[in-house]
Structure formats: structure tokens, C-alpha cells
């Protein structure tokens, strides 16, 4: 399983430093997402992440993460509800109204259920 370091920036200065780091170390960047980036979980990825936080403090958040395997982690009922909701007839129908009276999970039940 691919594990990456997610770096999120919350200031213009931190975004600029992140952009420069990504340009200088393209081989370490898994994906660039505007104000965030995914770095390979290597010592260089950790160094770049920690350098950003050292320079910009709380304007940088670092998380270790792995991709979601929806078929292992998400119940089939939730996957089916997401597909059905995206294929609904009226695009303006909120999910709670769409799910009412169906077999689809209710928002409150999903909100309180961990994956």
C-alpha cells in the first residue's frame, strides 16, 4: 500500500515555499494539489515537509496517509447510495430527501459510523 505525506499550507508564504519545493524536487512529489502536495514517504519527503513546517509554523500541516480502498473500507450500501445519488433525476434534491423511504443509508447513521 502506498503511504504518502500530505502537506497542507494555510498562508501565501507557505504556498510559495511548497510550490518551490515541488518544482525543485519533482521526483519526491506524488501529486501537487494547489495549496497541498503529496510527498513520497521517504527521508527527503519528510525533510521537505518538516522544513516547510519549521519555516512557516502552524501555517503547515503534515499528515501521513494512504489511499482509500473503497472496496475494502466502505460498505457496499454506502457505495451504492453514492452512485444512485449522483444518478438521481433532480440534481437539486438534497441527499436526506433522496434517501428518505429507500434502502439507502440515512445521513445521521453514516455521520456516526466510522469506516
C-alpha positions as a printed NumPy array, in Angstrom:
array([[  0.   ,   0.   ,   0.   ],
       [  1.317,   3.417,  -0.947],
       [  1.765,   5.659,   2.082],
       [  2.399,   9.343,   1.449],
       [  2.956,  12.543,   3.371],
       [  0.161,  15.07 ,   2.885],
       [  1.365,  18.654,   3.312],
       [ -1.311,  21.355,   3.515],
       [ -0.424,  25.048,   3.602],
       [ -2.535,  27.836,   5.092],
       [ -0.692,  31.022,   4.086],
       [  0.587,  32.605,   0.904],
       [  4.192,  32.339,   2.053],
       [  3.844,  28.653,   2.865],
       [  2.189,  28.002,  -0.509],
       [  5.073,  29.741,  -2.272],
       [  7.649,  27.64 ,  -0.407],
       [  5.658,  24.466,  -1.129],
       [  5.471,  25.317,  -4.836],
       [  9.226,  25.958,  -4.946],
       [  9.972,  22.7  ,  -3.112],
       [  7.77 ,  20.765,  -5.515],
       [  9.495,  22.304,  -8.537],
       [ 12.961,  21.6  ,  -7.118],
       [ 12.216,  18.015,  -6.056],
       [  9.774,  16.682,  -8.655],
       [ 10.84 ,  13.06 ,  -8.105],
       [  9.649,  13.243,  -4.484],
       [  6.245,  14.73 ,  -5.347],
       [  3.46 ,  12.202,  -5.845],
       [  0.867,  14.877,  -6.627],
       [  0.547,  18.661,  -6.382],
       [ -2.865,  19.985,  -5.318],
       [ -2.608,  23.791,  -5.211],
       [ -2.213,  24.586,  -1.533],
       [ -1.34 ,  20.97 ,  -0.749],
       [  1.009,  18.282,  -2.002],
       [  1.606,  14.591,  -1.546],
       [  5.237,  13.639,  -0.999],
       [  6.659,  10.135,  -1.191],
       [  7.223,   8.676,   2.248],
       [ 10.995,   8.931,   2.066],
       [ 13.525,  10.742,   4.193],
       [ 13.619,  13.501,   1.568],
       [  9.812,  13.753,   1.63 ],
       [  9.938,  14.056,   5.41 ],
       [ 12.767,  16.6  ,   5.217],
       [ 10.847,  18.8  ,   2.765],
       [  7.684,  18.567,   4.868],
       [  9.425,  19.339,   8.151],
       [ 11.404,  22.187,   6.581],
       [  8.126,  23.791,   5.493],
       [  6.699,  23.495,   8.992],
       [  9.914,  24.79 ,  10.562],
       [  9.828,  27.831,   8.287],
       [  6.074,  28.549,   8.442],
       [  4.969,  27.027,  11.758],
       [  1.239,  26.431,  12.135],
       [  0.659,  27.517,   8.527],
       [  1.759,  23.998,   7.515],
       [  0.003,  20.77 ,   8.45 ],
       [  1.621,  17.386,   7.796],
       [ -0.242,  14.082,   7.817],
       [  0.818,  10.552,   6.975],
       [ -1.861,   8.98 ,   4.844],
       [ -2.664,   6.132,   2.488],
       [ -5.169,   5.939,  -0.367],
       [ -8.722,   4.803,   0.368],
       [ -9.608,   1.38 ,  -0.999],
       [-13.347,   1.901,  -1.258],
       [-13.996,  -1.809,  -1.776],
       [-12.305,  -2.779,   1.488],
       [-13.122,   0.18 ,   3.721],
       [-16.539,   1.423,   2.582],
       [-19.708,  -0.671,   2.988],
       [-21.444,  -1.668,  -0.233],
       [-24.6  ,   0.178,   0.841],
       [-22.67 ,   3.474,   1.003],
       [-21.009,   2.909,  -2.391],
       [-24.396,   2.101,  -3.945],
       [-26.017,   5.132,  -2.308],
       [-23.294,   7.431,  -3.674],
       [-23.756,   6.055,  -7.199],
       [-27.555,   6.262,  -7.012],
       [-27.451,   9.806,  -5.633],
       [-25.159,  11.003,  -8.413],
       [-27.536,   9.464, -10.975],
       [-30.695,  10.992,  -9.447],
       [-33.255,  12.673, -11.707],
       [-33.32 ,  16.056,  -9.961],
       [-29.845,  17.463,  -9.372],
       [-31.132,  19.846,  -6.679],
       [-32.53 ,  17.136,  -4.377],
       [-30.549,  17.018,  -1.112],
       [-29.336,  13.58 ,  -0.06 ],
       [-31.513,  13.314,   3.061],
       [-34.665,  13.773,   0.966],
       [-33.351,  11.456,  -1.736],
       [-32.637,   8.684,   0.787],
       [-35.926,   9.023,   2.72 ],
       [-38.068,   5.913,   2.328],
       [-35.379,   3.994,   0.43 ],
       [-32.898,   1.362,   1.494],
       [-30.079,   3.884,   1.242],
       [-28.284,   4.795,   4.487],
       [-29.513,   7.908,   6.25 ],
       [-27.078,  10.82 ,   6.733],
       [-27.272,  10.674,  10.542],
       [-26.435,   6.965,  10.568],
       [-23.466,   7.492,   8.242],
       [-22.265,  10.511,  10.243],
       [-21.909,   8.391,  13.373],
       [-20.408,   5.299,  11.706],
       [-16.638,   5.009,  11.399],
       [-15.13 ,   3.279,   8.383]])
